[in-house]
Every structure is written in C-alpha cells, then in structure tokens.
Amino acid sequence: QVTARLLLLNFVLPFKLGELSFPVLMKRAFGTGYLRAAGILVLARLLDLCMVAAILMLGTALVFDRPAFGWSRTALLAGGLMALVLPPLAVRVPGLLRWPTSRLPRVAGLLERLNAGMARVRPLSKSLAAQGLSIAIWLSHSALAWLAASAIAPGLAIPPVVVAGAASNVAFALPVN
C-alpha cells in the first residue's frame, strides 16, 4: 500500500512532491520514525540512481563507437562500473561520519536516525540483493520500453532502446523531473 500510494502521489503531484509523503505513509503503516523513513527513501533513490546511471553509462559504452555525453568509451565503462560498486560501499559510510560529528550531538543524533534505515542492508549479501533487485526492475522497465517501441517501429535493436530508456529513467530516479 505504501509503494502504491507513493507512486500515485509521485505521478499526480508536480516535481515529485509525492516523495515527501513516504515518511508519513511509513509512520502510519508501520510506526517508522520520520527521519528513519526519510533515510530509507534517500537510500532507495540513491540505489535507483546508481543502477540507472550504470545501465546508461555501460549501455552507452557498448552502443556508441565514439564519445557520448562528452565522455570516452573508457570513461563511460569506468563510470558505469563505479556506479555498480558505489551502493555496497555507501552503506558503510555512516560509520565514517561518527567521528567528525561526535562533538556535535544534535547533528550526530540526526545522522544516526537518518542512517538507521541502512542497518538492514549493511551485510554485503543484503546490499547485493537490493542492488540486484533494483537493476532487475530498471532492466525490465527497459525491456517494456523496447516492446512498446517495437510495436510502433518493428526491427529496433535492444541496446539503443535500453540506453534511451535509461536516459529517460535518470529523470524518473531523480527527485525533480
């Protein structure tokens, strides 16, 4: 119910203001604190953004023979691989932030509540499972885009449609269209 309502509000409200409903929906449905729910939302959106960026950069490197977006093929491959490696590493960052914020108890408390949602994905196996699920969802979205495009213009190759789908998904993954 939370996901369905969040998606509905994201499509109905301008500038993805529906994202602001997530902490409220989580509080009502599960009693999750607002800051923890906001941290979960930020984590989910960053994971989505990394996976879409990886698909976009790796797909572009495979589809185009010349530089695209001002990046060489090598830079696109490196960027795509970094986008794949970043999520499992990012969930370990909160521990690094404890020392600089130890003298600021209010900031440390705020960061701790925001980062509480990451606790469940800190084990590498769970982090990789979340990452795999996210990339599977975005690739299935690209497959649906290819099927729709093929219905209109038969004979389209899959890789360029995946790259075009990933480019449009970047706008969807960002909190602002």
N, CA, C and O of each residue as an XYZ file, in Angstrom:
708
protein
N       0.816     -1.197      0.000
C       0.000      0.000      0.000
C       0.859      1.260      0.000
O       0.549      2.235     -0.684
N       1.933      1.229      0.768
C       2.809      2.400      0.841
C       3.401      2.692     -0.530
O       3.397      3.839     -0.977
N       3.907      1.664     -1.200
C       4.514      1.852     -2.516
C       3.490      2.324     -3.540
O       3.772      3.228     -4.327
N       2.318      1.726     -3.538
C       1.278      2.123     -4.496
C       0.878      3.581     -4.284
O       0.740      4.336     -5.247
N       0.696      3.967     -3.046
C       0.324      5.366     -2.768
C       1.454      6.323     -3.114
O       1.217      7.404     -3.654
N       2.679      5.925     -2.804
C       3.831      6.771     -3.132
C       3.922      6.991     -4.638
O       4.108      8.122     -5.087
N       3.792      5.922     -5.424
C       3.859      6.059     -6.879
C       2.721      6.928     -7.408
O       2.934      7.767     -8.282
N       1.527      6.729     -6.884
C       0.398      7.548     -7.308
C       0.662      9.021     -7.017
O       0.462      9.871     -7.885
N       1.108      9.325     -5.809
C       1.373     10.725     -5.453
C       2.531     11.296     -6.272
O       2.525     12.481     -6.604
N       3.532     10.461     -6.602
C       4.642     10.932     -7.438
C       4.168     11.337     -8.831
O       4.673     12.301     -9.407
N       3.203     10.604     -9.367
C       2.717     10.909    -10.709
C       1.686     12.034    -10.714
O       1.544     12.747    -11.707
N       0.970     12.190     -9.607
C      -0.102     13.190     -9.557
C       0.429     14.570     -9.160
O       0.017     15.583     -9.725
N       1.336     14.603     -8.195
C       1.842     15.882     -7.699
C       3.009     16.371     -8.560
O       3.767     15.558     -9.089
N       3.159     17.679     -8.704
C       4.260     18.203     -9.519
C       5.615     18.056     -8.818
O       5.695     17.982     -7.592
N       6.659     18.016     -9.619
C       8.044     17.989     -9.139
C       8.312     16.867     -8.149
O       9.143     17.017     -7.253
N       7.627     15.759     -8.300
C       7.818     14.595     -7.438
C       7.618     14.926     -5.960
O       8.295     14.364     -5.100
N       6.707     15.819     -5.671
C       6.395     16.135     -4.284
C       5.816     14.930     -3.548
O       5.762     14.915     -2.318
N       5.389     13.931     -4.297
C       4.885     12.715     -3.689
C       5.927     12.034     -2.807
O       5.577     11.309     -1.876
N       7.215     12.268     -3.101
C       8.282     11.689     -2.281
C       8.154     12.124     -0.825
O       8.512     11.375      0.084
N       7.648     13.326     -0.608
C       7.501     13.831      0.757
C       6.463     13.035      1.550
O       6.443     13.087      2.779
N       5.607     12.305      0.849
C       4.583     11.520      1.538
C       5.140     10.229      2.132
O       4.514      9.647      3.018
N       6.293      9.770      1.668
C       6.824      8.485      2.114
C       7.003      8.396      3.629
O       6.531      7.430      4.227
N       7.663      9.358      4.275
C       7.787      9.245      5.738
C       6.431      9.197      6.451
O       6.269      8.464      7.427
N       5.468      9.967      5.969
C       4.141      9.962      6.586
C       3.469      8.607      6.374
O       2.886      8.051      7.306
N       3.547      8.077      5.162
C       2.956      6.771      4.872
C       3.610      5.667      5.698
O       2.921      4.778      6.199
N       4.927      5.715      5.844
C       5.632      4.707      6.643
C       5.271      4.816      8.119
O       5.134      3.803      8.804
N       5.117      6.042      8.609
C       4.725      6.245     10.011
C       3.334      5.662     10.262
O       3.112      4.976     11.259
N       2.406      5.940      9.354
C       1.033      5.443      9.521
C       0.952      3.921      9.391
O       0.232      3.273     10.151
N       1.680      3.355      8.441
C       1.570      1.917      8.177
C       2.378      1.067      9.158
O       1.921      0.003      9.575
N       3.574      1.531      9.529
C       4.485      0.689     10.305
C       4.995      1.329     11.595
O       5.698      0.681     12.370
N       4.645      2.599     11.833
C       5.143      3.283     13.024
C       6.604      3.688     12.917
O       7.236      3.988     13.930
N       7.149      3.702     11.709
C       8.542      4.072     11.483
C       8.707      5.574     11.706
O       7.873      6.365     11.266
N       9.777      5.961     12.384
C      10.036      7.378     12.631
C      10.245      8.119     11.320
O      10.690      7.543     10.326
N       9.916      9.411     11.335
C      10.017     10.211     10.110
C      11.440     10.273      9.568
O      11.649     10.136      8.363
N      12.419     10.478     10.444
C      13.797     10.577      9.960
C      14.308      9.237      9.434
O      15.027      9.193      8.436
N      13.941      8.153     10.102
C      14.359      6.836      9.608
C      13.722      6.562      8.244
O      14.392      6.069      7.336
N      12.424      6.881      8.097
C      11.750      6.683      6.812
C      12.376      7.561      5.731
O      12.530      7.125      4.590
N      12.739      8.795      6.083
C      13.406      9.671      5.108
C      14.747      9.078      4.695
O      15.123      9.154      3.525
N      15.476      8.485      5.649
C      16.746      7.834      5.324
C      16.556      6.642      4.402
O      17.361      6.423      3.496
N      15.498      5.868      4.622
C      15.190      4.726      3.754
C      14.886      5.214      2.340
O      15.344      4.627      1.360
N      14.109      6.293      2.243
C      13.769      6.855      0.936
C      15.012      7.354      0.205
O      15.185      7.091     -0.985
N      15.872      8.070      0.916
C      17.110      8.574      0.293
C      17.963      7.404     -0.169
O      18.511      7.431     -1.271
N      18.079      6.384      0.658
C      18.863      5.204      0.285
C      18.294      4.537     -0.970
O      19.039      4.180     -1.883
N      16.971      4.373     -1.006
C      16.333      3.738     -2.171
C      16.544      4.568     -3.431
O      16.823      4.012     -4.493
N      16.415      5.877     -3.330
C      16.587      6.733     -4.507
C      18.034      6.757     -4.969
O      18.293      6.776     -6.172
N      18.986      6.757     -4.035
C      20.393      6.710     -4.436
C      20.736      5.377     -5.101
O      21.504      5.337     -6.062
N      20.167      4.292     -4.587
C      20.380      2.989     -5.214
C      19.805      2.987     -6.624
O      20.462      2.532     -7.561
N      18.581      3.492     -6.782
C      17.976      3.573     -8.113
C      18.826      4.423     -9.052
O      19.070      4.042    -10.197
N      19.270      5.568     -8.562
C      20.068      6.462     -9.396
C      21.375      5.801     -9.826
O      21.786      5.935    -10.978
N      22.029      5.090     -8.910
C      23.275      4.395     -9.263
C      23.031      3.310    -10.304
O      23.819      3.163    -11.237
N      21.953      2.550    -10.158
C      21.678      1.472    -11.099
C      21.305      2.024    -12.479
O      21.744      1.491    -13.498
N      20.508      3.076    -12.512
C      20.145      3.680    -13.795
C      21.380      4.303    -14.444
O      21.572      4.196    -15.655
N      22.216      4.953    -13.633
C      23.453      5.537    -14.176
C      24.361      4.439    -14.724
O      24.979      4.616    -15.774
N      24.446      3.313    -14.028
C      25.271      2.200    -14.517
C      24.736      1.667    -15.841
O      25.501      1.439    -16.779
N      23.427      1.470    -15.916
C      22.827      0.998    -17.171
C      23.088      2.000    -18.288
O      23.457      1.614    -19.397
N      22.898      3.275    -18.003
C      23.100      4.322    -19.011
C      24.550      4.364    -19.488
O      24.804      4.377    -20.692
N      25.499      4.386    -18.557
C      26.906      4.511    -18.952
C      27.430      3.244    -19.619
O      28.108      3.321    -20.643
N      27.125      2.081    -19.048
C      27.599      0.833    -19.656
C      26.928      0.589    -21.000
O      27.574      0.159    -21.955
N      25.628      0.865    -21.069
C      24.917      0.716    -22.344
C      25.435      1.661    -23.405
O      25.595      1.274    -24.562
N      25.701      2.904    -23.017
C      26.229      3.893    -23.969
C      27.604      3.464    -24.458
O      27.910      3.599    -25.643
N      28.438      2.945    -23.554
C      29.774      2.494    -23.957
C      29.690      1.330    -24.943
O      30.550      1.188    -25.812
N      28.664      0.506    -24.809
C      28.521     -0.634    -25.717
C      27.873     -0.251    -27.046
O      28.159     -0.864    -28.074
N      26.994      0.766    -27.030
C      26.236      1.123    -28.225
C      27.006      2.059    -29.147
O      27.002      1.875    -30.364
N      27.665      3.060    -28.575
C      28.320      4.085    -29.394
C      29.805      3.797    -29.571
O      30.495      3.408    -28.628
N      30.281      3.995    -30.791
C      31.699      3.797    -31.077
C      32.524      5.039    -30.754
O      33.733      4.951    -30.540
N      31.875      6.174    -30.722
C      32.581      7.431    -30.452
C      32.152      7.961    -29.087
O      31.199      7.453    -28.498
N      32.847      8.978    -28.581
C      32.464      9.529    -27.277
C      31.005      9.999    -27.273
O      30.504     10.523    -28.267
N      30.346      9.799    -26.145
C      28.961     10.236    -25.971
C      28.875     11.010    -24.665
O      29.551     10.681    -23.690
N      28.048     12.029    -24.656
C      27.892     12.902    -23.488
C      29.221     13.552    -23.116
O      29.408     13.973    -21.974
N      30.146     13.637    -24.077
C      31.456     14.218    -23.813
C      32.404     13.263    -23.102
O      33.479     13.677    -22.667
N      32.031     12.001    -22.977
C      32.860     11.013    -22.281
C      33.367      9.982    -23.281
O      32.648      9.604    -24.206
N      34.592      9.531    -23.098
C      35.143      8.469    -23.935
C      34.518      7.137    -23.521
O      33.887      7.027    -22.470
N      34.704      6.154    -24.353
C      34.175      4.819    -24.046
C      34.779      4.279    -22.746
O      34.075      3.666    -21.942
N      36.071      4.504    -22.540
C      36.743      4.047    -21.321
C      36.168      4.733    -20.090
O      35.939      4.090    -19.065
N      35.933      6.041    -20.190
C      35.358      6.779    -19.060
C      33.938      6.308    -18.762
O      33.547      6.205    -17.599
N      33.173      6.023    -19.800
C      31.815      5.507    -19.591
C      31.834      4.133    -18.917
O      31.042      3.874    -18.011
N      32.731      3.262    -19.354
C      32.851      1.946    -18.726
C      33.269      2.078    -17.258
O      32.707      1.421    -16.382
N      34.259      2.934    -17.002
C      34.722      3.137    -15.623
C      33.610      3.739    -14.765
O      33.404      3.309    -13.630
N      32.896      4.723    -15.296
C      31.794      5.339    -14.555
C      30.675      4.350    -14.268
O      30.119      4.337    -13.170
N      30.346      3.527    -15.247
C      29.309      2.514    -15.056
C      29.692      1.488    -14.010
O      28.864      1.094    -13.189
N      30.948      1.051    -14.036
C      31.410      0.092    -13.031
C      31.454      0.724    -11.641
O      31.140      0.066    -10.649
N      31.840      1.995    -11.567
C      31.835      2.696    -10.279
C      30.414      2.823     -9.737
O      30.193      2.690     -8.533
N      29.459      3.078    -10.616
C      28.067      3.183    -10.181
C      27.557      1.844     -9.640
O      26.688      1.819     -8.768
N      28.090      0.741    -10.152
C      27.717     -0.578     -9.635
C      28.363     -0.869     -8.282
O      27.761     -1.537     -7.442
N      29.579     -0.375     -8.065
C      30.322     -0.646     -6.835
C      29.921      0.311     -5.708
O      30.053     -0.031     -4.533
N      29.440      1.487     -6.051
C      29.152      2.510     -5.056
C      28.120      2.117     -3.994
O      28.376      2.357     -2.814
N      26.976      1.529     -4.339
C      25.973      1.240     -3.297
C      26.461      0.358     -2.147
O      26.220      0.704     -0.991
N      27.140     -0.774     -2.411
C      27.611     -1.565     -1.264
C      28.620     -0.814     -0.392
O      28.707     -1.050      0.813
N      29.374      0.084     -1.007
C      30.334      0.867     -0.225
C      29.649      1.994      0.547
O      30.057      2.324      1.660
N      28.620      2.575     -0.039
C      27.954      3.732      0.567
C      27.273      3.392      1.880
O      27.192      4.245      2.764
N      26.780      2.171      2.031
C      26.093      1.824      3.277
C      27.061      1.703      4.447
O      26.634      1.621      5.598
N      28.342      1.692      4.165
C      29.340      1.650      5.234
C      29.823      3.043      5.639
O      30.559      3.172      6.618
N      29.431      4.071      4.919
C      29.864      5.441      5.194
C      29.383      5.976      6.536
O      30.138      6.710      7.174
N      28.168      5.657      7.013
C      27.717      6.239      8.276
C      28.712      6.061      9.423
O      28.849      6.952     10.262
N      29.403      4.932      9.469
C      30.410      4.736     10.499
C      31.544      5.739     10.386
O      32.117      6.144     11.397
N      31.870      6.139      9.184
C      32.915      7.134      8.979
C      32.489      8.530      9.437
O      33.328      9.364      9.778
N      31.178      8.774      9.439
C      30.686     10.089      9.832
C      30.569     10.252     11.349
O      30.339     11.363     11.825
N      30.722      9.182     12.109
C      30.571      9.282     13.569
C      31.660     10.136     14.194
O      31.376     10.966     15.058
N      32.900      9.948     13.771
C      33.995     10.692     14.385
C      33.874     12.191     14.154
O      33.978     12.943     15.124
N      33.657     12.685     12.909
C      33.572     14.144     12.733
C      32.370     14.766     13.436
O      32.409     15.946     13.785
N      31.312     14.004     13.649
C      30.117     14.578     14.269
C      30.027     14.280     15.763
O      29.038     14.634     16.406
N      31.054     13.629     16.322
C      30.988     13.250     17.740
C      30.912     14.462     18.655
O      30.382     14.359     19.761
N      31.423     15.593     18.229
C      31.383     16.816     19.060
C      30.118     17.633     18.832
O      29.904     18.656     19.483
N      29.282     17.174     17.904
C      28.018     17.850     17.615
C      26.886     16.853     17.879
O      26.416     16.196     16.950
N      26.444     16.733     19.133
C      25.480     15.677     19.456
C      24.161     15.769     18.690
O      23.573     14.738     18.362
N      23.691     16.961     18.403
C      22.431     17.077     17.662
C      22.596     16.592     16.224
O      21.737     15.885     15.698
N      23.695     16.974     15.598
C      23.964     16.531     14.226
C      24.187     15.019     14.209
O      23.693     14.327     13.319
N      24.933     14.505     15.193
C      25.186     13.069     15.267
C      23.877     12.302     15.452
O      23.679     11.258     14.831
N      22.993     12.806     16.291
C      21.702     12.150     16.505
C      20.838     12.155     15.258
O      20.178     11.166     14.941
N      20.850     13.279     14.554
C      20.089     13.397     13.302
C      20.618     12.412     12.267
O      19.841     11.701     11.629
N      21.927     12.368     12.102
C      22.528     11.427     11.143
C      22.266      9.983     11.542
O      22.027      9.132     10.685
N      22.309      9.706     12.834
C      22.055      8.335     13.293
C      20.640      7.890     12.952
O      20.435      6.755     12.522
N      19.654      8.777     13.142
C      18.265      8.418     12.804
C      18.070      8.293     11.304
O      17.337      7.414     10.849
N      18.723      9.170     10.514
C      18.631      9.055      9.059
C      19.276      7.758      8.570
O      18.785      7.131      7.632
N      20.359      7.368      9.200
C      21.103      6.182      8.770
C      20.559      4.880      9.330
O      21.036      3.808      8.958
N      19.581      4.943     10.208
C      19.033      3.726     10.824
C      18.431      2.792      9.775
O      18.462      1.573      9.945
N      17.895      3.337      8.718
C      17.310      2.503      7.672
C      18.335      1.691      6.898
O      17.980      0.715      6.238
N      19.595      2.081      6.970
C      20.644      1.363      6.249
C      21.076      0.094      6.973
O      21.735     -0.757      6.376
N      20.723     -0.048      8.237
C      21.208     -1.177      9.026
C      20.864     -2.520      8.392
O      21.665     -3.454      8.449
N      19.698     -2.626      7.796
C      19.273     -3.911      7.220
C      20.012     -4.265      5.932
O      20.049     -5.435      5.552
N      20.594     -3.288      5.261
C      21.308     -3.595      4.015
C      22.822     -3.486      4.184
O      23.548     -3.498      3.190
N      23.311     -3.382      5.411
C      24.753     -3.321      5.615
C      25.458     -4.643      5.312
O      26.559     -4.620      4.764
N      24.865     -5.806      5.649
C      25.552     -7.047      5.228
C      25.668     -7.075      3.701
O      24.723     -6.728      2.993
N      26.803     -7.481      3.216
C      27.063     -7.456      1.772
C      26.031     -8.253      0.994
O      25.620     -7.835     -0.088
N      25.605     -9.389      1.522
C      24.625    -10.208      0.798
C      23.310     -9.456      0.613
O      22.705     -9.534     -0.457
N      22.861     -8.734      1.629
C      21.601     -7.990      1.518
C      21.772     -6.769      0.628
O      20.859     -6.403     -0.111
N      22.934     -6.141      0.697
C      23.208     -4.989     -0.159
C      23.209     -5.403     -1.626
O      22.644     -4.712     -2.474
N      23.845     -6.533     -1.918
C      23.881     -7.028     -3.302
C      22.502     -7.491     -3.765
O      22.160     -7.345     -4.939
N      21.707     -8.050     -2.845
C      20.346     -8.465     -3.201
C      19.490     -7.247     -3.545
O      18.734     -7.275     -4.517
N      19.604     -6.185     -2.756
C      18.852     -4.952     -3.037
C      19.301     -4.351     -4.362
O      18.482     -3.874     -5.147
N      20.590     -4.375     -4.599
C      21.142     -3.851     -5.841
C      20.675     -4.686     -7.031
O      20.307     -4.132     -8.067
N      20.686     -5.987     -6.896
C      20.230     -6.866     -7.970
C      18.758     -6.672     -8.281
O      18.358     -6.664     -9.445
N      17.952     -6.514     -7.237
C      16.527     -6.264     -7.432
C      16.298     -4.943     -8.153
O      15.471     -4.858     -9.060
N      17.034     -3.913     -7.746
C      16.884     -2.603     -8.385
C      17.261     -2.662     -9.862
O      16.535     -2.144    -10.711
N      18.382     -3.284    -10.168
C      18.806     -3.348    -11.573
C      17.843     -4.207    -12.380
O      17.601     -3.918    -13.552
N      17.286     -5.261    -11.777
C      16.304     -6.100    -12.483
C      15.045     -5.298    -12.810
O      14.485     -5.425    -13.899
N      14.612     -4.485    -11.874
C      13.423     -3.656    -12.110
C      13.681     -2.668    -13.236
O      12.841     -2.512    -14.122
N      14.831     -1.997    -13.217
C      15.118     -1.000    -14.258
C      15.343     -1.654    -15.616
O      14.956     -1.092    -16.641
N      15.970     -2.844    -15.642
C      16.143     -3.541    -16.924
C      14.807     -4.044    -17.463
O      14.589     -4.043    -18.674
N      13.913     -4.473    -16.578
C      12.583     -4.887    -17.059
C      11.813     -3.676    -17.576
O      11.025     -3.795    -18.514
N      12.034     -2.523    -16.974
C      11.433     -1.281    -17.470
C      11.950     -0.998    -18.885
O      11.185     -0.600    -19.764
N      13.247     -1.207    -19.095
C      13.837     -1.011    -20.425
C      13.277     -2.026    -21.420
O      13.024     -1.688    -22.576
N      13.084     -3.269    -20.974
C      12.516     -4.292    -21.859
C      11.096     -3.919    -22.272
O      10.716     -4.104    -23.428
N      10.317     -3.398    -21.338
C       8.958     -2.950    -21.672
C       9.000     -1.784    -22.662
O       8.178     -1.713    -23.575
N       9.953     -0.877    -22.483
C      10.098      0.240    -23.422
C      10.445     -0.289    -24.811
O       9.930      0.207    -25.812
N      11.324     -1.301    -24.872
C      11.681     -1.880    -26.168
C      10.470     -2.543    -26.816
O      10.255     -2.396    -28.019
N       9.675     -3.273    -26.031
C       8.478     -3.910    -26.577
C       7.496     -2.871    -27.116
O       6.919     -3.055    -28.188
N       7.305     -1.781    -26.373
C       6.396     -0.722    -26.833
C       6.939     -0.062    -28.093
O       6.185      0.195    -29.032
N       8.245      0.215    -28.122
C       8.841      0.838    -29.307
C       8.785     -0.095    -30.502
O       8.573      0.355    -31.628
N       8.972     -1.383    -30.275
C       8.914     -2.374    -31.366
C       7.519     -2.504    -31.944
O       7.357     -2.819    -33.122
N       6.521     -2.265    -31.127
C       5.147     -2.318    -31.630
C       4.888     -1.180    -32.607
O       4.078     -1.316    -33.523
N       5.573     -0.060    -32.414
C       5.395      1.108    -33.285
C       6.337      1.044    -34.480
O       5.934      1.308    -35.613
N       7.591      0.692    -34.222
C       8.600      0.632    -35.280
C       9.339     -0.694    -35.182
O      10.373     -0.772    -34.519
N       8.833     -1.735    -35.827
C       9.473     -3.057    -35.738
C      10.925     -3.017    -36.213
O      11.291     -2.218    -37.075
N      11.732     -3.886    -35.638
C      13.123     -4.003    -36.068
C      14.096     -3.168    -35.259
O      15.275     -3.118    -35.607
N      13.658     -2.513    -34.198
C      14.576     -1.724    -33.371
C      15.496     -2.661    -32.595
O      15.065     -3.694    -32.082
N      16.760     -2.287    -32.520
C      17.713     -3.077    -31.746
C      17.520     -2.794    -30.258
O      17.147     -1.686    -29.873
N      17.769     -3.782    -29.442
C      17.560     -3.633    -27.996
C      18.533     -2.635    -27.362
O      18.075     -1.773    -26.611
N      19.853     -2.695    -27.616
C      20.771     -1.810    -26.887
C      20.461     -0.307    -26.986
O      20.479      0.372    -25.960
N      20.178      0.236    -28.176
C      19.869      1.677    -28.208
C      18.594      2.032    -27.436
O      18.505      3.109    -26.848
N      17.624      1.139    -27.438
C      16.385      1.401    -26.700
C      16.664      1.353    -25.200
O      16.092      2.136    -24.441
N      17.536      0.443    -24.764
C      17.905      0.375    -23.346
C      18.608      1.662    -22.926
O      18.335      2.198    -21.852
N      19.508      2.158    -23.765
C      20.202      3.416    -23.461
C      19.206      4.575    -23.417
O      19.263      5.408    -22.512
N      18.307      4.631    -24.378
C      17.299      5.703    -24.379
C      16.397      5.583    -23.156
O      16.044      6.589    -22.539
N      16.024      4.355    -22.806
C      15.194      4.151    -21.617
C      15.923      4.561    -20.352
O      15.330      5.173    -19.463
N      17.212      4.228    -20.261
C      17.995      4.617    -19.085
C      18.135      6.131    -18.996
O      18.085      6.704    -17.908
N      18.310      6.778    -20.150
C      18.408      8.249    -20.136
C      17.111      8.877    -19.623
O      17.147      9.847    -18.866
N      15.976      8.329    -20.030
C      14.713      8.872    -19.530
C      14.479      8.474    -18.071
O      13.824      9.206    -17.329
N      15.006      7.326    -17.658
C      14.844      6.899    -16.267
C      15.660      7.734    -15.293
O      15.316      7.826    -14.114
N      16.737      8.342    -15.775
C      17.501      9.233    -14.901
C      16.593     10.332    -14.373
O      16.662     10.690    -13.197
N      15.750     10.862    -15.231
C      14.792     11.896    -14.791
C      13.819     11.327    -13.779
O      13.440     12.021    -12.836
N      13.401     10.073    -13.951
C      12.469      9.462    -13.022
C      13.131      9.174    -11.683
O      12.505      9.329    -10.635
N      14.405      8.750    -11.712
C      15.101      8.406    -10.474
C      15.445      9.627     -9.646
O      15.572      9.531     -8.426
N      15.598     10.772    -10.286
C      15.902     11.991     -9.544
C      14.637     12.523     -8.879
O      13.534     12.314     -9.383
N      14.794     13.207     -7.754
C      13.592     13.713     -7.078
C      12.890     14.850     -7.823
O      11.752     15.187     -7.496
N      13.536     15.430     -8.793
C      12.937     16.511     -9.573
C      12.937     16.083    -11.033
O      13.974     15.659    -11.541
N      11.815     16.182    -11.714
C      11.755     15.796    -13.127
C      12.596     16.739    -13.976
O      12.670     16.574    -15.193
